[in-house]
Amino acid sequence: MELSVWENVFLGIMALGLIFWMRPGIKASLQQKKDGPTDWLGALIPIIGVVLFVIFLIMMV
């Protein structure tokens, strides 16, 4: 299914409008993330757990 040129233009305008409409929230979210503490340990523990579980499953086969 191919879209016509006008449909592509309309979709592009809608995407840009959505980005401009959500820009204040995105900007505030990025500022809050920059000012807040980083929690790498909270992200690494589940990732390490999943990796170890996958290794365990591979060793069981």
FENLIN-V958797 format. One record per helix or strand of 3 or more residues. SS is the DSSP state (H for helix, E for strand). FROM is the first residue (numbers start at 1). TO is the last residue. If there is no record, write none. Layout:
ss:SS from:FROM to:TO
ss:SS from:FROM to:TO
//
This chain:
ss:H from:5 to:35
ss:H from:40 to:60
//
